[in-house]
Amino acid sequence: LVQVCLAGPHCASTLAAALSALDRSLVDNHVILLKDDAVRSFLGLFAVHRGGRTATNSGGPCVDAEKIYGRGPRRFDEAAVTIFFKYNSASRAFQPLPSKSFTFTTDAVIVQNSTHFKATQVP
């Protein structure tokens, strides 16, 4: 968050709020929701939950993400994700992962643009 998504003094209050939400979260795995592949700007921070039902993409246990800060859908599953990203600290950029499901190395995602994804703000 500090190096790419919310870098700079103009993002200081948003960064502080996002880090506070991250500290309050009881989940160990989180992902960043990015706006689109061209811009890759920060929309929100999501806690990743591994559930009991079977996932449609991977055939494994269902994994979904729940918003803890920012804009975007309240919740989405891996079927709604169009691109999974890993953060490369050497290049300070997100790089696409050749994956169709959440992994422990997934750092950010882009979800499909759909009308049922209401962009609501969560403090």
Secondary structure as UniProt FT lines:
FT   TURN            2..6
FT   HELIX           9..11
FT   HELIX           12..24
FT   STRAND          30..34
FT   TURN            37..39
FT   STRAND          42..54
FT   TURN            56..58
FT   STRAND          61..70
FT   STRAND          75..77
FT   HELIX           78..80
FT   STRAND          81..88
FT   TURN            89..92
FT   STRAND          93..97
FT   TURN            104..105
FT   STRAND          108..111
FT   TURN            115..116
//
